[in-house]
Amino acid sequence: MIDLIAVRRELHQIPEVGLDLPRTQEAVLKALDGLPLEITLGESLTSVVGVLRGGRETQGKRPVVLLRADMDALPVKELTGLDYASTNGNMHACGHDLHMTMLIGAAHELCARRGELAGDVIFMFQPGEEGVDGARYMLEEGLLDVAGPRPDYVYAIHVWSALDPHGVFSTKPGTVMASSDIAKVRVLGRGGHGSTPQLAADPVPALAAITTGLNTMVTRNFDVQNPVVVTVGLLSAGTIANVIPEEGRLEATLRTFDTDVRAKLFQTIERLVDGIAAGHGVTGETEFVEQYPVTVNHDAEADVVADVVRDLFGDERHRRWEKPLAGAEDFSRLLEEVPGCFIGLSACPPDADPDTAPFNHSAYARFDDAVVPDGARLFAELALRKLTP
């Protein structure tokens, strides 16, 4: 029997960032070794995909369930003080080490019950969720065709280090997480001496006006019941006090909860930048970097998850989200293709207050791995219910 807690803590000590995770891939393969899986490794990223062929005979099309775990960490120096903390300058500050371990546990259970399955299971271990769109790379490499028939259902579990009490599963039908994009703005002027601004075309006042205008734009162009979040995280111009620079730039993160609103936001920002720049006698350029779409659960699958959680663990272990989270997820790409559900699970330590505990991405975030067996069990049970007559 595999020791899931030991696997999780091993993974926690070797966090890697981005699409190239060789040590993590090696650890996952080691934990899957000996199982009757058809393994496919990624070409442009160090993904691992395992296909389990169910042993039960069926008539007609065999259903397929895909279960996903992300693998990458963050470039954060860990400050938790745990005796198994990372020391390599990276940190599993978003709990992906727990996700991998849950999926490994589900793989072991489902392989042991292979004879009950009248269909196939895809185990998806994905690098690059943290902002580099690993799911897109895996889709381009043929993820959805790896078992032959495309998946009929997709599920993912994501842990939180706060928000909900320890061990509570949470989800909702419909929109569950925001889209995520970046706006990059350049304001081009004409430099000069700080004592004679009338001889220059100063980009700095225009850049400042655009920065404040982005916030006013949200409240005057979008319905407050359908939120838009615009946050300027980078603002840069000039090198010294008495020189008017040639240009300035800003970068902002954009979050929406609706595909149409997302498209409108791009158009509105571009119009605002062009208009303010023209009013200041300078030129504005806007580039959008599209990252992750809105994450939208399928209503029926959110209800299935709620029922399974209640059956396995009791009513008190399930919570229905009242509103979506402003974070973003590239699991959204799979949900655009296949019915499924993105599921939350609180790994907030039992002795911590979920309202004040350090949240995901914090150097102090702690995830209690006692929830790992329950996450593995939920993964396995979702597959079993879809694949056993």
VEXDREN-2710 file (C-alpha; in Angstrom, 1 decimal):
% VEXDREN-2710
k/r/px/py/pz
1/MET/0.0/0.0/0.0
2/ILE/1.5/3.4/-1.0
3/ASP/2.1/5.9/1.8
4/LEU/0.4/9.0/0.3
5/ILE/1.6/11.3/3.1
6/ALA/5.3/10.3/2.5
7/VAL/4.8/10.9/-1.3
8/ARG/3.3/14.3/-0.7
9/ARG/6.2/15.4/1.6
10/GLU/8.7/14.1/-0.9
11/LEU/7.1/16.2/-3.6
12/HIS/6.9/19.2/-1.3
13/GLN/10.7/19.2/-0.9
14/ILE/11.5/19.3/-4.6
15/PRO/9.3/22.1/-6.0
16/GLU/10.0/23.2/-9.6
17/VAL/8.6/26.1/-11.6
18/GLY/7.1/26.3/-15.1
19/LEU/6.8/23.7/-17.8
20/ASP/10.1/21.8/-17.2
21/LEU/9.8/19.8/-14.0
22/PRO/12.2/16.8/-14.4
23/ARG/12.5/15.8/-10.7
24/THR/8.8/16.1/-10.1
25/GLN/8.1/14.0/-13.2
26/GLU/10.5/11.4/-12.0
27/ALA/8.8/11.3/-8.6
28/VAL/5.3/10.9/-10.1
29/LEU/6.5/8.1/-12.4
30/LYS/8.1/6.4/-9.4
31/ALA/4.8/6.6/-7.5
32/LEU/2.9/5.1/-10.5
33/ASP/5.5/2.4/-11.2
34/GLY/4.0/-1.1/-11.4
35/LEU/0.5/0.0/-12.1
36/PRO/-1.3/-1.2/-15.3
37/LEU/-1.2/2.2/-17.0
38/GLU/-0.4/3.3/-20.5
39/ILE/2.0/6.1/-19.8
40/THR/2.6/9.0/-22.2
41/LEU/5.2/11.7/-21.5
42/GLY/4.9/15.3/-22.8
43/GLU/7.1/16.5/-25.6
44/SER/7.1/20.3/-25.0
45/LEU/6.6/19.9/-21.2
46/THR/7.3/17.3/-18.6
47/SER/3.8/16.1/-18.3
48/VAL/2.7/12.6/-17.4
49/VAL/-0.5/11.0/-18.7
50/GLY/-1.6/7.6/-17.6
51/VAL/-4.5/5.7/-19.2
52/LEU/-6.2/2.9/-17.3
53/ARG/-8.3/0.5/-19.4
54/GLY/-11.2/-0.8/-17.4
55/GLY/-11.6/-4.6/-17.3
56/ARG/-15.3/-4.8/-17.7
57/GLU/-16.9/-5.6/-21.0
58/THR/-19.3/-3.1/-22.5
59/GLN/-21.5/-2.8/-25.5
60/GLY/-20.9/0.3/-27.7
61/LYS/-18.8/3.3/-26.8
62/ARG/-16.8/3.0/-23.7
63/PRO/-17.1/6.1/-21.5
64/VAL/-13.9/7.9/-20.5
65/VAL/-13.2/10.0/-17.4
66/LEU/-10.3/12.4/-17.1
67/LEU/-8.9/13.4/-13.6
68/ARG/-6.4/16.2/-13.5
69/ALA/-3.6/17.3/-11.1
70/ASP/-1.2/20.2/-11.7
71/MET/2.5/19.8/-10.8
72/ASP/4.3/23.1/-10.7
73/ALA/5.3/25.3/-7.8
74/LEU/6.0/29.0/-7.4
75/PRO/9.3/31.0/-7.2
76/VAL/8.7/31.7/-3.5
77/LYS/11.1/31.1/-0.6
78/GLU/9.3/29.0/1.9
79/LEU/8.9/30.4/5.4
80/THR/6.6/27.8/7.0
81/GLY/9.2/26.3/9.3
82/LEU/8.0/22.8/8.5
83/ASP/10.6/20.0/8.9
84/TYR/10.0/19.0/5.3
85/ALA/10.0/22.5/3.9
86/SER/11.6/23.3/0.5
87/THR/15.1/24.7/0.6
88/ASN/15.7/25.3/-3.1
89/GLY/14.1/28.7/-3.3
90/ASN/10.8/27.5/-4.8
91/MET/7.7/26.5/-2.9
92/HIS/4.5/24.5/-3.4
93/ALA/2.7/27.5/-2.1
94/CYS/-0.5/26.6/-4.0
95/GLY/-0.8/23.0/-2.8
96/HIS/-0.1/21.3/-6.1
97/ASP/2.0/18.7/-4.3
98/LEU/-1.3/17.6/-2.6
99/HIS/-3.1/17.5/-6.0
100/MET/-0.5/15.2/-7.4
101/THR/-0.6/12.9/-4.4
102/MET/-4.4/12.7/-4.5
103/LEU/-4.3/11.7/-8.1
104/ILE/-1.6/9.1/-7.4
105/GLY/-3.8/7.7/-4.6
106/ALA/-6.8/7.6/-7.0
107/ALA/-4.7/5.8/-9.6
108/HIS/-3.7/3.1/-7.1
109/GLU/-7.3/2.6/-6.0
110/LEU/-8.8/2.5/-9.5
111/CYS/-6.1/0.1/-10.7
112/ALA/-6.9/-2.2/-7.8
113/ARG/-10.6/-2.1/-8.9
114/ARG/-9.9/-2.2/-12.6
115/GLY/-12.3/-5.2/-13.1
116/GLU/-15.3/-3.0/-12.0
117/LEU/-14.7/-0.3/-14.7
118/ALA/-16.7/-0.4/-17.9
119/GLY/-14.7/2.4/-19.4
120/ASP/-11.3/4.1/-19.2
121/VAL/-9.6/6.7/-16.9
122/ILE/-7.1/9.3/-17.9
123/PHE/-4.8/10.5/-15.2
124/MET/-3.5/14.0/-16.2
125/PHE/-0.4/15.3/-14.4
126/GLN/0.1/18.8/-15.8
127/PRO/3.1/21.2/-15.4
128/GLY/2.8/25.0/-15.9
129/GLU/-0.6/25.9/-14.4
130/GLU/0.9/28.9/-12.7
131/GLY/0.6/31.4/-15.5
132/VAL/2.2/29.5/-18.4
133/ASP/-0.8/27.6/-19.7
134/GLY/0.4/24.1/-19.4
135/ALA/-3.1/22.7/-20.1
136/ARG/-3.0/24.4/-23.6
137/TYR/0.3/22.7/-24.4
138/MET/-1.1/19.3/-23.3
139/LEU/-4.3/19.8/-25.4
140/GLU/-2.1/20.7/-28.4
141/GLU/-0.2/17.5/-27.9
142/GLY/-3.4/15.4/-28.1
143/LEU/-4.4/15.0/-24.5
144/LEU/-8.1/14.5/-25.2
145/ASP/-7.4/11.7/-27.8
146/VAL/-4.8/9.8/-25.7
147/ALA/-7.4/7.1/-24.7
148/GLY/-8.9/6.9/-28.2
149/PRO/-12.4/8.1/-27.5
150/ARG/-12.4/11.6/-26.1
151/PRO/-13.3/12.1/-22.4
152/ASP/-16.9/12.3/-21.4
153/TYR/-16.2/14.0/-18.1
154/VAL/-13.3/15.9/-16.5
155/TYR/-12.6/16.7/-12.8
156/ALA/-10.0/18.6/-10.9
157/ILE/-9.5/19.2/-7.2
158/HIS/-7.7/22.3/-5.8
159/VAL/-6.8/22.8/-2.2
160/TRP/-6.9/26.0/-0.2
161/SER/-4.8/26.9/2.9
162/ALA/-7.7/29.1/4.2
163/LEU/-11.2/30.2/3.2
164/ASP/-13.1/27.1/4.5
165/PRO/-12.8/24.9/7.6
166/HIS/-10.5/21.9/7.4
167/GLY/-11.7/19.1/5.1
168/VAL/-14.6/21.0/3.5
169/PHE/-15.2/20.4/-0.2
170/SER/-16.7/23.3/-2.1
171/THR/-18.0/24.0/-5.6
172/LYS/-20.8/25.6/-7.5
173/PRO/-22.6/25.3/-10.9
174/GLY/-21.7/27.8/-13.6
175/THR/-18.8/30.3/-13.4
176/VAL/-16.4/29.3/-10.6
177/MET/-13.2/31.3/-11.4
178/ALA/-12.3/34.3/-13.4
179/SER/-10.5/34.8/-16.7
180/SER/-7.0/36.2/-16.4
181/ASP/-5.3/38.5/-18.9
182/ILE/-2.6/41.1/-19.0
183/ALA/-2.8/44.6/-20.6
184/LYS/0.5/46.1/-21.6
185/VAL/0.4/49.8/-22.3
186/ARG/3.2/52.0/-23.8
187/VAL/2.9/55.8/-23.9
188/LEU/5.3/57.3/-26.4
189/GLY/6.2/61.0/-26.2
190/ARG/9.1/63.3/-26.8
191/GLY/11.8/63.7/-24.2
192/GLY/13.3/66.9/-23.0
193/HIS/14.6/69.0/-20.1
194/GLY/12.5/69.1/-16.9
195/SER/12.7/72.9/-16.9
196/THR/11.0/73.3/-20.3
197/PRO/8.2/70.8/-20.5
198/GLN/6.5/72.9/-23.2
199/LEU/9.2/71.9/-25.6
200/ALA/8.6/68.2/-25.0
201/ALA/5.7/65.8/-25.2
202/ASP/5.6/64.4/-21.6
203/PRO/4.3/60.8/-21.4
204/VAL/4.3/60.7/-17.6
205/PRO/1.0/62.8/-17.0
206/ALA/-0.7/60.7/-19.7
207/LEU/0.5/57.5/-18.0
208/ALA/-0.7/58.7/-14.7
209/ALA/-4.1/59.6/-16.1
210/ILE/-4.4/56.2/-17.8
211/THR/-3.6/54.5/-14.5
212/THR/-6.4/56.3/-12.6
213/GLY/-8.7/56.2/-15.6
214/LEU/-8.6/52.4/-15.7
215/ASN/-10.3/52.3/-12.3
216/THR/-12.9/54.9/-13.2
217/MET/-13.5/53.0/-16.5
218/VAL/-14.6/49.9/-14.6
219/THR/-17.3/51.7/-12.6
220/ARG/-18.6/53.6/-15.6
221/ASN/-18.7/50.9/-18.2
222/PHE/-19.5/47.6/-16.5
223/ASP/-22.4/46.3/-14.4
224/VAL/-21.4/46.0/-10.8
225/GLN/-23.4/42.7/-10.6
226/ASN/-20.9/41.2/-13.2
227/PRO/-17.6/42.2/-11.7
228/VAL/-14.5/43.3/-13.5
229/VAL/-11.1/43.6/-11.7
230/VAL/-8.3/45.7/-13.2
231/THR/-5.1/46.0/-11.2
232/VAL/-2.0/47.9/-12.3
233/GLY/0.9/46.0/-11.0
234/LEU/3.8/47.7/-13.0
235/LEU/4.3/51.4/-13.6
236/SER/7.5/52.7/-15.1
237/ALA/8.8/55.9/-16.7
238/GLY/12.0/58.0/-16.6
239/THR/15.5/57.7/-15.0
240/ILE/16.1/60.9/-13.2
241/ALA/14.1/63.9/-11.8
242/ASN/15.1/66.6/-14.3
243/VAL/14.7/64.6/-17.5
244/ILE/11.3/64.1/-19.3
245/PRO/11.4/60.6/-20.7
246/GLU/10.6/59.5/-24.2
247/GLU/8.1/56.9/-23.0
248/GLY/6.5/55.2/-20.1
249/ARG/4.7/51.9/-19.6
250/LEU/2.3/50.0/-17.4
251/GLU/1.1/46.5/-17.0
252/ALA/-2.3/45.5/-15.5
253/THR/-3.9/42.2/-14.7
254/LEU/-7.5/41.9/-15.9
255/ARG/-10.1/39.6/-14.4
256/THR/-13.7/39.0/-15.6
257/PHE/-16.4/36.4/-15.0
258/ASP/-18.1/36.5/-18.4
259/THR/-16.7/35.9/-21.9
260/ASP/-18.6/38.8/-23.4
261/VAL/-17.5/41.1/-20.7
262/ARG/-13.9/40.0/-21.3
263/ALA/-14.1/41.0/-24.9
264/LYS/-15.7/44.4/-24.1
265/LEU/-13.0/45.1/-21.5
266/PHE/-10.3/44.8/-24.1
267/GLN/-12.1/47.2/-26.4
268/THR/-12.8/49.7/-23.6
269/ILE/-9.2/49.8/-22.4
270/GLU/-7.8/50.3/-25.9
271/ARG/-10.3/53.2/-26.4
272/LEU/-9.4/54.8/-23.1
273/VAL/-5.6/54.6/-23.7
274/ASP/-5.9/56.1/-27.2
275/GLY/-8.2/58.9/-26.0
276/ILE/-6.1/59.9/-23.0
277/ALA/-2.9/59.7/-24.9
278/ALA/-4.3/61.9/-27.7
279/GLY/-5.6/64.4/-25.2
280/HIS/-2.0/64.8/-23.9
281/GLY/-0.4/65.0/-27.3
282/VAL/1.3/61.7/-27.0
283/THR/0.7/58.2/-28.5
284/GLY/-0.7/55.2/-26.7
285/GLU/-0.1/51.5/-27.7
286/THR/-1.9/48.6/-26.1
287/GLU/-1.1/44.9/-26.2
288/PHE/-3.2/42.2/-24.6
289/VAL/-1.8/38.9/-23.4
290/GLU/-4.6/36.5/-23.2
291/GLN/-4.0/33.9/-20.4
292/TYR/-6.9/31.8/-19.0
293/PRO/-10.6/31.8/-20.0
294/VAL/-13.4/31.9/-17.5
295/THR/-13.7/28.6/-15.5
296/VAL/-17.2/27.4/-15.9
297/ASN/-18.5/24.2/-14.2
298/HIS/-21.3/22.2/-15.9
299/ASP/-24.4/22.4/-13.7
300/ALA/-25.1/18.6/-13.8
301/GLU/-21.5/17.7/-12.9
302/ALA/-21.4/20.2/-10.0
303/ASP/-24.5/18.5/-8.6
304/VAL/-22.9/15.1/-9.1
305/VAL/-19.8/16.2/-7.1
306/ALA/-22.0/17.6/-4.3
307/ASP/-24.0/14.3/-4.1
308/VAL/-20.8/12.1/-4.0
309/VAL/-19.2/14.3/-1.3
310/ARG/-22.3/14.0/0.8
311/ASP/-22.5/10.2/0.3
312/LEU/-18.9/9.7/1.1
313/PHE/-18.3/12.1/3.9
314/GLY/-21.6/13.6/5.1
315/ASP/-23.5/16.8/4.5
316/GLU/-21.2/18.9/6.6
317/ARG/-18.3/18.2/4.3
318/HIS/-19.8/20.0/1.3
319/ARG/-20.3/23.7/0.8
320/ARG/-21.8/25.4/-2.2
321/TRP/-19.9/28.6/-3.1
322/GLU/-22.1/31.7/-3.2
323/LYS/-19.9/33.5/-5.7
324/PRO/-16.9/32.7/-8.0
325/LEU/-13.3/33.3/-7.0
326/ALA/-11.3/36.0/-8.8
327/GLY/-8.4/33.6/-9.3
328/ALA/-7.9/31.9/-12.7
329/GLU/-7.3/28.3/-13.8
330/ASP/-6.2/26.7/-17.1
331/PHE/-8.4/23.8/-16.2
332/SER/-10.9/26.2/-17.8
333/ARG/-9.6/25.0/-21.2
334/LEU/-10.7/21.4/-20.5
335/LEU/-14.1/22.6/-19.3
336/GLU/-14.6/24.4/-22.6
337/GLU/-14.2/21.1/-24.3
338/VAL/-15.8/18.5/-22.0
339/PRO/-18.4/18.5/-19.2
340/GLY/-16.9/18.5/-15.8
341/CYS/-16.3/20.2/-12.5
342/PHE/-13.6/22.2/-10.7
343/ILE/-13.7/21.3/-7.0
344/GLY/-12.2/23.1/-3.9
345/LEU/-10.9/21.3/-0.8
346/SER/-9.8/23.1/2.3
347/ALA/-6.4/21.9/3.6
348/CYS/-6.4/24.7/6.2
349/PRO/-4.7/23.3/9.3
350/PRO/-7.3/22.3/12.0
351/ASP/-5.7/24.6/14.5
352/ALA/-5.8/27.6/12.2
353/ASP/-8.6/30.1/11.6
354/PRO/-9.6/29.8/7.9
355/ASP/-10.6/33.5/8.0
356/THR/-7.0/34.7/8.9
357/ALA/-4.7/31.8/7.9
358/PRO/-2.1/32.6/5.2
359/PHE/-3.7/32.0/1.8
360/ASN/-2.3/30.2/-1.3
361/HIS/0.8/31.7/-2.8
362/SER/2.0/33.1/0.6
363/ALA/5.4/32.0/1.8
364/TYR/3.7/31.1/5.1
365/ALA/0.9/29.0/3.6
366/ARG/0.5/25.6/5.2
367/PHE/-1.6/22.8/3.8
368/ASP/-2.6/19.9/6.0
369/ASP/-1.9/16.7/4.1
370/ALA/-4.4/14.8/6.3
371/VAL/-7.0/15.7/3.5
372/VAL/-5.0/13.8/0.8
373/PRO/-6.7/10.4/1.3
374/ASP/-10.2/12.0/1.1
375/GLY/-9.2/13.9/-2.1
376/ALA/-8.0/10.6/-3.6
377/ARG/-11.2/8.9/-2.5
378/LEU/-13.3/11.5/-4.2
379/PHE/-11.4/11.3/-7.4
380/ALA/-11.7/7.5/-7.5
381/GLU/-15.4/7.6/-6.6
382/LEU/-16.3/10.1/-9.3
383/ALA/-14.6/7.8/-11.9
384/LEU/-16.3/4.7/-10.4
385/ARG/-19.8/6.2/-10.6
386/LYS/-19.3/7.2/-14.2
387/LEU/-17.8/3.9/-15.3
388/THR/-19.7/1.2/-13.3
389/PRO/-23.2/0.3/-14.6
END
